[in-house]
Amino acid sequence: MIQATRNYFLFLRRCGRIAFVGDWRYYAWMGLLTAICLFGLNAYCKQLVHGLIVTGMTDEVSWGVYIANFTFLVGVAAAAVMMVIPVYIYGNEDLHDLVIFGELLAVAAIIMCLAFVTVDLGRPDRFWHLIPGIGQFNFPASMLSWDVIVLNGYLLLNVYICGYLLYRRYQKKKPSKWFYYPFVFIAIVWAVSIHTVTAFLYVGLGGRPFWNSAIVGPRFLASAFTAGPALIILALQVVRRVTASAPAGVAVRLRSDVIAAPRQATLKDLDLLAHHLPELDTVSMEDRLASLHGATVLDVAAGDVLLRQGTTEDSAFFVLSGRVVVKREEGGRFRITRSAGPGEQFGEVSALAGTPRVATATAEKRSLVLRLPAASLRRLMQSHKMNEIVQSRMSERLMITDHGLLMLRSIVQVSMLINVFLLLNEVFKEFYSGNLHVASAKYLFIGLHGHYALVPWIWTAIGLNVIAMILLVLPLSRSLKWLNVACVLCIIGIWIEKGMGLVIPGFIPTPLGAIVDYRPSLNETLVCLGIWAFGLLLYTIFLRMAVPILQGRLSKANEGQEL
Amino acid sequence: MSRRNFLRGAVAVSGLTALAASLSPLLELSDFTNVDQFMQKYYKKMTPADMAKVLTRIEGEVQRQYGIRPHVRDYKPMDGVEFVYCLNLTRCIGCRKCVHACVAENNQSRNPEIQYIRVLKLPHGSLDVDKADHNYAPAAVPEPGFFYMPVQCQQCKNPPCVKVCPVHATWQETDGITVIDYSWCIGCRYCEAACPYFARRFNFADPQIPKDRLNPNMSYLGNRPRKRGVMEKCHFCIQRTRAGRYPACVEVCPVGARKFGNILDPESEVSYILREKRIFIQLKEEMGTSPRFFYYFDV
């Protein structure tokens, strides 16, 4: 127990340390984000001292960009569910590793949401009045109290799921389904609930006809499922780019494929492997001896290629000492998918399946590698424990494939169509019936009594959304370049539509018919930028920790080694 | 010292300096909260002794800030009383004397300006508030062709603002007045979004009241000075009405358009009006809020 706690804290410390390590691009990016955060913090301090008067909000328009951003980000957080559903319910392998990126994004987004609500409070010092049991929590009457519960619950769920999966991966243990499957399914339902509850914040207000419409909830979900996966598509490509090593053309100094003098493997080599892979001890002596048939040990130097992408032969490899990187050539670049240290395997998937190699393995430094024919590996896997560890490792590869991104594209595509459809429904209902309640919609779309503040915003949003929708529907966006354009357009479009286009016009005109325009102040804008920078900073740190763990470069096995 | 350590130290020092600089506005933060204020219990959970302590504390705070020792009381609702307001639209001339009497009575901020009553100027024949003029300023009122409709908290029987408050900082009392505990409100402004009558006002900045204009007769749930970051609104002048007096707006009205009283008393003026008048209006009746504020006409 004490050992387990110690291990866990060591894990956290190593994760913490790695957040401060990176190349110059990493430092530059983090430095920039930190600077923006500090500007935001400074602006927030001014707001604390002078009150919300430093924002553009008034009694007439009493919620502004803070709540607009909050609403948008709840959607982004909810969208993590879109990654989870195909993987766990339909067993889609392409998205498997992407789920963690999605859930980490959800964690960062929820923290940003909580920050946006906090800066919107007039008396943040009284937050404890919201704590059930200690304060006076108006549950279930107030939708805001529901939001407090679902947002914090969602945060905990996702922190737990990500934390558990990453820690198991770090320990190189297979996650136990009982410890996370139930939570994953709760999280799926919960994700829908956070966005529905947030929509109900608005829908529940009878005095605000612009919000008091049953379609707002479904619209929120549709736009969330557009913007969220779009954001993830972009984030994943950044991860992929950053973990890429070199352009394929300028190949890494590859040495001859023929490695000098492989020698016959002996029982001693298996013992060495068992030192790093205790599961091997469960293999009977008979099986061990049988597996040595045709097994060789390779003594390789840095840069030696052990297997090459696209070729077909039937051997699997275990690293005895040193380190081997597995790279995958994709879209003209090499990308390190993972790195294998002592005790770890590579090449076993294609060996067992008899399929062509999907990646190239190269020694990172001088290494000893055990090469086993597929038959020998099968022999070793007759031991239950050995079978389990090899199988579980096979399913835990960090693969951001183009195919995975295109899966997300189809989600964005369908959601965008539904989103635009629902928007048209709303527009029809507002304008065709033409009753008095159309005032807010008029203010938003065509201007009201000489007030046009939101008109340019909403038409920009509609333009961006329509262009994004067309791009997404056309086969053109199967190319990542155009897909990225479409994603950027729909993120901005939906941010405007849902923020400026939904929150603000709900207040204009006021219930007594006054029209007061709203413009965010500089201070308010700085606070928003600060929170966005803080969220990006968090997400970057999360990725900085998660990627090496998923690649196997940061694990319990290499404790004590600098990365 | 190695170059690497020197760089690390330099980054750490400049980072901390930047952090300190960004936090520096907090140096101006005074009297935002203190231990007593922070720890103050919820209104309904306070014993009379707790309340007495809080009232004394508030008197001290007001004295320090305004130089006047006020008299702060926690007026409780009276048994057998439910307040109702009636406003005669035929009589109202739109002079806004009620607005200013309210500001003076209830210690509302002069800068930024907070007013509980909004008087709408409407063209004859329409109750559509979208046609209302909020900022009319003619040389003389009333203007021909228009009528005036003052709007303030409607003291709904089914108040949307109370329902949405996440911390029970606003509630309806037995005499029908919806009150706010300014010491409990977290300033989320959800009630302000929920109110269909634009009746609530938020303290976006610290309220400013000239020292010589402070009304020292104060109530805890009523006109005691507020601080920035909390909500306020009309409370039917709790400090007057729960002591048997009329609200300030009723007293000041030069044309007798405003009537106030106990609906549970069949002899009261408001009971008479609601019994005898053929037409009266509850604003936005279709919202189901059931206001205790009735507009009527001389018919």
Boltz contact constraints between the chains, C-beta under 6 A:
constraints:
  - contact:
      token1: [A, 38]
      token2: [B, 18]
      max_distance: 6.0
  - contact:
      token1: [A, 38]
      token2: [B, 22]
      max_distance: 6.0
  - contact:
      token1: [A, 41]
      token2: [B, 22]
      max_distance: 6.0
  - contact:
      token1: [A, 42]
      token2: [B, 22]
      max_distance: 6.0
  - contact:
      token1: [A, 45]
      token2: [B, 23]
      max_distance: 6.0
  - contact:
      token1: [A, 45]
      token2: [B, 25]
      max_distance: 6.0
  - contact:
      token1: [A, 45]
      token2: [B, 26]
      max_distance: 6.0
  - contact:
      token1: [A, 46]
      token2: [B, 25]
      max_distance: 6.0
  - contact:
      token1: [A, 49]
      token2: [B, 25]
      max_distance: 6.0
  - contact:
      token1: [A, 49]
      token2: [B, 28]
      max_distance: 6.0
  - contact:
      token1: [A, 49]
      token2: [B, 29]
      max_distance: 6.0
  - contact:
      token1: [A, 51]
      token2: [B, 204]
      max_distance: 6.0
  - contact:
      token1: [A, 51]
      token2: [B, 205]
      max_distance: 6.0
  - contact:
      token1: [A, 51]
      token2: [B, 228]
      max_distance: 6.0
  - contact:
      token1: [A, 52]
      token2: [B, 204]
      max_distance: 6.0
  - contact:
      token1: [A, 53]
      token2: [B, 204]
      max_distance: 6.0
  - contact:
      token1: [A, 53]
      token2: [B, 205]
      max_distance: 6.0
  - contact:
      token1: [A, 59]
      token2: [B, 201]
      max_distance: 6.0
  - contact:
      token1: [A, 59]
      token2: [B, 202]
      max_distance: 6.0
  - contact:
      token1: [A, 62]
      token2: [B, 189]
      max_distance: 6.0
  - contact:
      token1: [A, 62]
      token2: [B, 192]
      max_distance: 6.0
  - contact:
      token1: [A, 121]
      token2: [B, 186]
      max_distance: 6.0
  - contact:
      token1: [A, 121]
      token2: [B, 187]
      max_distance: 6.0
  - contact:
      token1: [A, 121]
      token2: [B, 188]
      max_distance: 6.0
  - contact:
      token1: [A, 122]
      token2: [B, 187]
      max_distance: 6.0
  - contact:
      token1: [A, 122]
      token2: [B, 229]
      max_distance: 6.0
  - contact:
      token1: [A, 123]
      token2: [B, 186]
      max_distance: 6.0
  - contact:
      token1: [A, 123]
      token2: [B, 187]
      max_distance: 6.0
  - contact:
      token1: [A, 123]
      token2: [B, 229]
      max_distance: 6.0
  - contact:
      token1: [A, 125]
      token2: [B, 33]
      max_distance: 6.0
  - contact:
      token1: [A, 126]
      token2: [B, 186]
      max_distance: 6.0
  - contact:
      token1: [A, 129]
      token2: [B, 167]
      max_distance: 6.0
  - contact:
      token1: [A, 129]
      token2: [B, 186]
      max_distance: 6.0
  - contact:
      token1: [A, 130]
      token2: [B, 167]
      max_distance: 6.0
  - contact:
      token1: [A, 135]
      token2: [B, 167]
      max_distance: 6.0
  - contact:
      token1: [A, 136]
      token2: [B, 42]
      max_distance: 6.0
  - contact:
      token1: [A, 136]
      token2: [B, 167]
      max_distance: 6.0
  - contact:
      token1: [A, 136]
      token2: [B, 168]
      max_distance: 6.0
  - contact:
      token1: [A, 138]
      token2: [B, 165]
      max_distance: 6.0
  - contact:
      token1: [A, 138]
      token2: [B, 166]
      max_distance: 6.0
  - contact:
      token1: [A, 138]
      token2: [B, 168]
      max_distance: 6.0
  - contact:
      token1: [A, 141]
      token2: [B, 163]
      max_distance: 6.0
  - contact:
      token1: [A, 142]
      token2: [B, 164]
      max_distance: 6.0
  - contact:
      token1: [A, 142]
      token2: [B, 166]
      max_distance: 6.0
  - contact:
      token1: [A, 144]
      token2: [B, 166]
      max_distance: 6.0
  - contact:
      token1: [A, 144]
      token2: [B, 190]
      max_distance: 6.0
  - contact:
      token1: [A, 145]
      token2: [B, 166]
      max_distance: 6.0
  - contact:
      token1: [A, 205]
      token2: [B, 194]
      max_distance: 6.0
  - contact:
      token1: [A, 206]
      token2: [B, 287]
      max_distance: 6.0
  - contact:
      token1: [A, 207]
      token2: [B, 196]
      max_distance: 6.0
  - contact:
      token1: [A, 439]
      token2: [B, 130]
      max_distance: 6.0
  - contact:
      token1: [A, 510]
      token2: [B, 198]
      max_distance: 6.0
  - contact:
      token1: [A, 511]
      token2: [B, 196]
      max_distance: 6.0
  - contact:
      token1: [A, 511]
      token2: [B, 198]
      max_distance: 6.0
  - contact:
      token1: [A, 512]
      token2: [B, 129]
      max_distance: 6.0
  - contact:
      token1: [A, 512]
      token2: [B, 151]
      max_distance: 6.0
  - contact:
      token1: [A, 512]
      token2: [B, 198]
      max_distance: 6.0
  - contact:
      token1: [A, 513]
      token2: [B, 129]
      max_distance: 6.0
  - contact:
      token1: [A, 513]
      token2: [B, 130]
      max_distance: 6.0
  - contact:
      token1: [A, 513]
      token2: [B, 132]
      max_distance: 6.0
  - contact:
      token1: [A, 514]
      token2: [B, 134]
      max_distance: 6.0
